[in-house]
């Protein structure tokens, strides 16, 4: 009989990467033959908003309403089931064989604390982490003892960032913590293309364009974009506004206001070049073998910097030269993806092995 897996991770709340990574892990677990459902506690959306410390005006909320409809439709189409409470605990534990914490920065204690994502309610059931992320190289001292208490109950821990393994290993006194790829890499470019084919574009997209998606706001972004545009000889820019930073704009750019998940992947897939500061837009760029640049979102001096996520991703696939800051030299050099694809294939194979072994053993 197939085991019942309860998956705990962020599902959406307006962020494309968050929704697509949760879909990818759900999809992979179902493909492996497990019965999967999400546990989405009441209040999780509020926690997600607090994480980004954003205050949205009414107009901005209205602009994102159609996006939200498309996200909800995406969730409906792919049978991502939400359970909006974790009470009563006994009922959920009875229906669950294995709990898995999924990816994204669900363990980032520098911004907020929610024991839900550390499976405090799981009783004696098996607990596994797949690509869960600390987001930074620090654990908030205020929560360190509780992080240790809950994570010591996990039978298997797979972190998304290789660079944070030592931090958690020292805290827990364990030597079995491993690094696994972001869930979006579990699907091949061909499989993401099947998602993209469902896109309904709201305007005619030019044959050549620069795709721009920023989560942060830095004064240097506009100058860097203009430099990249000139280097590549691209006239058209398509900007997809993010949930977090709202409407970044640049002269003569086309603003794609209401992209759903399928449209987001489609616009990435067809872009001539991609410019972003987003972890998941960068991950998709690599998975889809696109020409891309990652703009540094944080100062390395910022104690809350999340740059470690980008550094780790680019280093993993030998692409750190695609990182741009104010002082970087923009080169119009193609990426040799013939050396990247074997790494992706190896990661997918290892990820599958990790999931099966963790659940079954």
JOBEL-V583250 format. One record per residue. N is the residue number from 1. PHI is phi in whole degrees, -180 to 180 (none if undefined). PSI is psi in whole degrees, 0 to 359 (999 if undefined). D_LAST is the distance of its C-alpha to the last C-alpha in whole Angstrom. Layout:
n,phi,psi,d_last
N,PHI,PSI,D_LAST
N,PHI,PSI,D_LAST
This chain:
n,phi,psi,d_last
1,none,136,16
2,-66,140,14
3,-77,150,12
4,-93,120,15
5,-110,124,14
6,-101,122,17
7,-104,129,18
8,-119,112,20
9,-163,173,22
10,-71,144,26
11,-108,321,27
12,-162,269,31
13,58,29,34
14,100,347,36
15,-97,127,34
16,-63,311,33
17,-60,320,30
18,-61,314,29
19,-67,317,29
20,-72,326,28
21,-70,323,25
22,-68,321,24
23,-61,316,25
24,-63,317,23
25,-68,318,19
26,-58,315,20
27,-62,315,21
28,-66,318,18
29,-65,321,16
30,-67,322,18
31,-63,329,19
32,-80,357,15
33,101,12,16
34,-97,154,15
35,-87,121,17
36,-122,137,18
37,-143,155,21
38,-92,144,22
39,-106,114,23
40,-122,96,26
41,-61,144,28
42,-57,131,32
43,99,356,33
44,-65,326,31
45,-65,318,34
46,-63,319,36
47,-62,320,33
48,-64,320,33
49,-67,319,37
50,-62,326,37
51,-58,318,35
52,-90,355,37
53,52,47,40
54,-108,147,42
55,-120,115,45
56,-101,136,46
57,-83,163,49
58,-56,317,50
59,-62,319,51
60,-66,322,48
61,-63,319,46
62,-63,321,48
63,-64,333,47
64,-96,0,43
65,-65,318,44
66,-67,323,44
67,-58,315,41
68,-63,321,39
69,-61,318,40
70,-67,323,38
71,-65,317,35
72,-62,322,35
73,-67,322,36
74,-62,314,33
75,-62,318,31
76,-64,316,32
77,-63,326,32
78,-106,21,28
79,54,40,27
80,-83,109,26
81,-90,133,26
82,-105,136,27
83,-117,115,27
84,-89,12,29
85,-152,155,29
86,-108,13,26
87,-117,140,28
88,-79,142,28
89,-58,317,24
90,-60,323,23
91,-66,318,24
92,-71,316,22
93,-62,325,19
94,-65,326,20
95,-89,358,19
96,-116,133,16
97,-93,321,12
98,-141,137,11
99,-103,137,14
100,-128,125,14
101,-85,129,17
102,-89,202,19
103,-92,191,21
104,79,181,25
105,-85,49,26
106,-70,344,25
107,-109,21,25
108,-82,94,28
109,-81,356,30
110,-76,345,33
111,-113,322,34
112,-164,169,33
113,-131,128,30
114,-145,106,28
115,-62,345,25
116,-54,319,24
117,-80,358,22
118,-108,10,21
119,59,44,19
120,-62,340,22
121,-95,1,22
122,-79,356,18
123,60,230,18
124,-99,9,15
125,-75,154,13
126,-63,140,10
127,-125,132,12
128,-132,144,11
129,-112,129,14
130,-119,111,15
131,57,27,19
132,-66,147,20
133,-125,136,23
134,-80,341,25
135,80,327,28
136,-137,180,30
137,-93,19,30
138,-133,153,31
139,-119,128,29
140,-56,121,32
141,-53,330,33
142,-62,330,34
143,-113,1,30
144,-58,317,28
145,-66,324,28
146,-75,324,26
147,-59,314,24
148,-62,314,23
149,-57,313,22
150,-77,320,20
151,-75,338,18
152,-65,342,17
153,-86,354,15
154,-80,133,13
155,-78,328,9
156,-140,136,10
157,-128,117,13
158,-115,116,15
159,-94,153,19
160,-76,321,21
161,-99,119,24
162,-56,324,23
163,-70,347,26
164,-101,1,25
165,-63,314,22
166,-61,318,24
167,-57,311,26
168,-76,326,22
169,-62,318,21
170,-68,321,24
171,-65,318,24
172,-92,347,21
173,67,38,21
174,-120,152,18
175,-123,18,18
176,-113,11,14
177,-79,135,16
178,-126,171,16
179,-107,134,18
180,-130,154,18
181,-73,156,21
182,-54,143,22
183,-55,331,21
184,-62,337,25
185,-79,350,24
186,-68,335,21
187,-98,140,24
188,-78,168,27
189,-59,323,31
190,-63,319,31
191,-70,324,29
192,-69,330,31
193,-63,326,34
194,-64,325,33
195,-68,315,33
196,-62,330,36
197,-65,343,38
198,-86,358,38
199,-67,143,40
200,-121,102,43
201,-76,141,45
202,-87,350,48
203,-155,165,50
204,-69,120,51
205,-88,131,49
206,-63,159,51
207,-64,320,50
208,-122,131,49
209,-160,159,48
210,-97,126,46
211,-92,128,43
212,-124,128,43
213,-146,112,41
214,-118,136,41
215,-94,327,39
216,-101,182,41
217,-135,116,45
218,-135,143,47
219,-62,332,50
220,-77,347,50
221,-59,314,48
222,-62,314,51
223,-62,316,52
224,-63,318,49
225,-61,317,49
226,-63,321,53
227,-64,315,52
228,-66,320,49
229,-61,316,51
230,-67,320,54
231,-61,324,52
232,-95,354,51
233,64,37,54
234,-104,130,52
235,-90,319,55
236,-92,137,52
237,-124,132,50
238,-113,123,47
239,-108,127,46
240,-102,113,43
241,-64,143,43
242,-95,159,40
243,-61,325,40
244,-82,317,40
245,-104,354,43
246,74,220,45
247,-100,85,48
248,-71,140,48
249,-140,159,51
250,-147,150,53
251,-54,134,56
252,69,9,56
253,-79,151,52
254,-92,128,51
255,-99,118,49
256,-96,96,46
257,-76,326,46
258,-125,49,44
259,-74,130,41
260,-88,181,38
261,-57,318,35
262,-66,319,36
263,-67,323,39
264,-60,313,37
265,-66,320,35
266,-62,316,39
267,-67,324,41
268,-65,314,38
269,-61,321,38
270,-94,357,42
271,-69,147,43
272,-76,319,45
273,-148,149,44
274,-120,134,41
275,-124,126,42
276,-156,164,40
277,-120,10,38
278,-91,136,35
279,-59,309,32
280,-74,327,31
281,-64,325,34
282,-67,316,34
283,-62,317,30
284,-64,322,32
285,-58,317,34
286,-69,313,32
287,-64,327,30
288,-92,4,33
289,59,48,35
290,-100,156,38
291,-76,126,41
292,-152,161,40
293,-133,139,41
294,-109,119,39
295,-89,137,41
296,-71,120,40
297,-83,329,40
298,-121,155,40
299,-76,140,42
300,-67,344,40
301,-81,346,42
302,-73,122,41
303,-65,341,38
304,-99,14,37
305,-59,137,36
306,-106,17,33
307,-60,336,35
308,-56,327,32
309,-64,315,30
310,-70,315,32
311,-56,314,33
312,-64,317,29
313,-62,311,29
314,-68,322,32
315,-66,323,31
316,-58,324,28
317,-114,21,30
318,56,45,33
319,-127,27,35
320,-65,341,36
321,-70,353,40
322,-88,1,39
323,-84,134,40
324,-122,135,43
325,-126,191,45
326,-60,331,48
327,-100,1,49
328,-73,153,47
329,-98,118,49
330,-79,121,48
331,-116,133,48
332,-91,70,48
333,-114,131,46
334,-67,152,43
335,-90,133,40
336,-85,92,39
337,-78,354,35
338,-66,336,35
339,-93,345,33
340,-87,321,31
341,-57,317,30
342,-61,327,28
343,-68,320,26
344,-64,316,25
345,-64,320,24
346,-64,317,22
347,-62,317,20
348,-62,317,20
349,-63,314,18
350,-66,323,16
351,-64,317,15
352,-61,316,14
353,-62,318,11
354,-61,314,10
355,-63,312,10
356,-64,311,8
357,-64,321,5
358,-67,320,6
359,-76,320,6
360,-89,336,4
361,-111,999,0
